[in-house]
Amino acid sequence: MELAAGLDEAARLGDEEAVRHLLAAGARSDQADADGWLPMHVASSCGHETVLRLLLEPAPDTALAVDFSGWTPLHRAANCGSIEEMKLLLSAAPAAASMLNKSKEAPIHRAAYSSNAAAVQLLLEAAPELAFALDNEGCTPLHLVLRYSHDTAEQVAETARCLLRAAPAVQTALGILLQYSQHSATLYADLMARLSLSQEQRHSIPAPCPDLAQALPAVLE
């Protein structure tokens, strides 16, 4: 128990020397705490890439381990926008990009919730089919970006554009933008430049819509 607790603490602190010492002393990187967290969940959540690499070496399958909420280490890293840690986990276990927690959230939902465009783009490349996947509350990643918008308007817009570029259909994306029109004014043009809208769909866009006129030539080509 002391070894396990020590490894969790070293992972939290990013103490590489302590992690090496504890692993050599017999600490197991696949031993969960009372909440089902492995040291790898801890390191992923805290953004400690080198520690994460050390923990993966003896037990690479732990990249797919889930805690009691169904979160993988990739969910934790995506939630914090830890890009290098995400790359490492995806390299070790590409399937982690498609795993859902108990709320039916994939890692891309957590990256979107945090309005982290780089994390969202990385996960779109790994699992593009989840760009508009629904969680337990019926929310897609785009819903989460626009609903919570924790960051600056620029960060929210950049993250939303990543998702709009992966939109499977106009109405799916347009319907979400219309729900959150206070955050969507600059995004309608991006959608129109990506997909063709019917006249009815164009008329549903509230005015004023910045850059809409500039988007029309691309749509009409």
C-alpha positions in Angstrom: 0.0 0.0 0.0 2.8 2.4 0.8 4.4 1.8 -2.6 1.1 2.4 -4.3 0.4 5.6 -2.5 4.0 6.8 -3.1 3.7 6.1 -6.8 0.4 8.0 -7.0 2.0 11.0 -5.2 5.1 10.9 -7.3 2.9 10.8 -10.5 1.0 13.8 -9.2 4.1 15.8 -8.5 5.9 14.7 -11.7 8.8 13.4 -9.7 10.6 11.2 -12.3 13.3 10.1 -9.9 10.8 8.9 -7.3 8.8 7.1 -10.0 11.8 5.2 -11.2 12.8 4.3 -7.6 9.3 3.1 -6.7 8.9 1.0 -9.9 12.3 -0.6 -9.2 11.2 -1.3 -5.7 8.1 -3.2 -6.9 5.4 -0.5 -7.1 2.8 -1.5 -9.8 1.7 1.0 -12.4 -1.5 -1.0 -12.9 -2.7 -0.7 -9.3 -5.7 1.5 -8.8 -6.6 3.7 -5.9 -10.0 3.9 -4.1 -11.5 5.9 -7.1 -10.2 3.5 -9.7 -7.4 5.9 -10.7 -4.1 4.4 -11.8 -0.9 6.4 -11.5 -1.3 6.9 -15.2 -4.6 8.7 -14.7 -2.8 11.0 -12.2 0.1 11.7 -14.5 -2.2 12.4 -17.5 -4.4 14.7 -15.4 -1.3 16.7 -14.2 0.5 16.9 -17.5 3.6 15.0 -16.7 4.8 13.5 -20.0 8.0 11.8 -18.8 6.4 10.2 -15.8 3.6 9.0 -18.1 6.2 7.4 -20.4 7.8 5.7 -17.4 4.5 4.3 -16.3 3.6 3.0 -19.7 6.9 1.0 -20.2 6.1 -1.8 -17.7 2.3 -1.8 -18.5 1.4 -0.4 -21.9 -2.1 -1.8 -21.6 -2.9 0.6 -18.8 -3.4 3.3 -21.5 -6.8 1.7 -21.9 -7.6 1.4 -18.2 -10.8 3.1 -16.9 -11.5 4.6 -13.5 -14.8 4.2 -11.7 -16.4 6.9 -13.9 -15.2 5.2 -17.1 -12.5 7.8 -17.8 -9.3 6.6 -19.5 -6.0 8.4 -19.1 -6.7 10.0 -22.5 -10.0 11.4 -21.2 -8.0 13.0 -18.3 -5.3 14.4 -20.6 -7.9 15.7 -23.1 -9.8 17.4 -20.2 -6.6 19.3 -19.3 -5.5 19.9 -22.9 -2.2 18.1 -22.3 -1.2 17.6 -25.9 2.1 15.8 -25.5 0.5 13.4 -23.1 -2.4 12.8 -25.5 0.0 12.0 -28.3 1.9 9.5 -26.1 -1.3 7.8 -25.1 -2.7 7.7 -28.6 0.6 6.2 -29.8 0.4 3.5 -27.1 -3.3 2.8 -27.6 -5.1 4.3 -30.6 -8.4 2.7 -29.6 -8.5 5.0 -26.5 -9.7 7.8 -28.8 -13.0 5.9 -29.3 -13.6 4.8 -25.7 -16.6 6.3 -23.9 -16.9 7.0 -20.2 -20.1 6.4 -18.2 -21.6 9.6 -19.5 -21.0 8.4 -23.1 -18.3 11.0 -23.5 -15.3 10.3 -25.8 -12.1 12.1 -25.1 -13.1 14.6 -27.8 -16.0 15.7 -25.7 -13.7 16.6 -22.8 -11.3 18.5 -25.1 -14.3 20.4 -26.5 -15.6 21.2 -23.1 -12.3 22.9 -22.4 -12.3 24.7 -25.8 -8.9 23.3 -26.6 -8.7 23.4 -30.4 -5.3 21.6 -30.6 -6.6 18.7 -28.5 -9.9 18.5 -30.5 -8.0 18.5 -33.8 -5.7 15.7 -32.6 -8.7 13.6 -31.6 -10.5 14.3 -34.8 -7.5 12.8 -36.6 -7.6 9.8 -34.4 -11.4 9.2 -34.4 -13.2 11.5 -37.0 -16.4 9.5 -36.6 -16.9 10.9 -33.1 -16.9 14.6 -34.2 -20.7 14.8 -33.7 -21.3 11.9 -31.3 -23.9 12.3 -28.6 -23.2 11.9 -24.9 -25.8 10.9 -22.3 -27.3 14.4 -22.3 -27.6 14.5 -26.1 -24.7 16.9 -26.5 -22.1 16.7 -29.3 -18.6 18.2 -28.8 -19.8 21.3 -30.6 -22.7 21.7 -28.1 -20.1 21.6 -25.3 -17.8 24.2 -26.9 -20.6 26.7 -27.4 -22.6 25.9 -24.2 -19.8 26.3 -21.7 -17.3 28.5 -23.5 -14.9 28.8 -20.6 -12.2 30.5 -22.6 -11.9 33.6 -24.8 -14.2 34.1 -27.8 -11.2 33.4 -30.1 -10.5 30.0 -28.4 -14.1 29.0 -28.5 -14.4 30.0 -32.2 -11.2 28.2 -33.2 -12.3 25.0 -31.4 -15.8 25.2 -33.0 -14.3 25.7 -36.5 -12.3 22.4 -36.0 -15.6 20.6 -35.5 -17.5 22.4 -38.2 -14.8 21.2 -40.7 -15.8 17.7 -39.7 -19.5 18.2 -39.8 -21.3 15.3 -41.5 -24.3 17.3 -42.6 -25.4 21.0 -42.8 -28.5 20.6 -40.6 -26.7 18.8 -37.8 -24.2 21.7 -37.4 -26.6 24.5 -38.3 -29.1 23.4 -35.7 -26.4 23.5 -33.0 -25.2 26.9 -34.1 -28.8 28.3 -34.0 -29.2 27.0 -30.4 -26.2 29.1 -29.3 -26.5 32.1 -31.6 -24.8 34.4 -29.1 -21.6 32.5 -29.7 -22.2 31.6 -33.3 -22.3 34.9 -35.2 -18.8 34.4 -36.8 -19.3 30.7 -37.4 -22.1 30.6 -39.9 -19.8 31.8 -42.6 -17.4 29.0 -41.8 -20.2 26.5 -42.1 -21.4 28.0 -45.4 -17.9 27.8 -46.8 -17.7 24.1 -45.9 -21.1 22.9 -46.9 -23.9 24.0 -49.2 -27.0 25.4 -47.5 -30.5 25.5 -48.9 -32.3 28.9 -49.3 -34.4 28.0 -46.3 -31.3 27.2 -44.2 -29.6 30.4 -45.2 -32.8 32.4 -44.2 -32.7 30.7 -40.8 -29.4 32.4 -40.0 -30.0 35.5 -37.8 -28.8 38.9 -38.9 -26.3 40.4 -38.7 -23.9 37.6 -39.5 -20.3 38.8 -39.9 -18.4 37.6 -43.0 -21.5 35.9 -44.5 -21.2 37.9 -47.7 -17.6 36.7 -48.1 -18.7 33.1 -47.7 -21.3 33.3 -50.5 -18.8 33.1 -53.4 -17.3 29.9 -52.1 -20.8 28.4 -51.6 -21.9 29.4 -55.1 -18.9 28.1 -57.0 
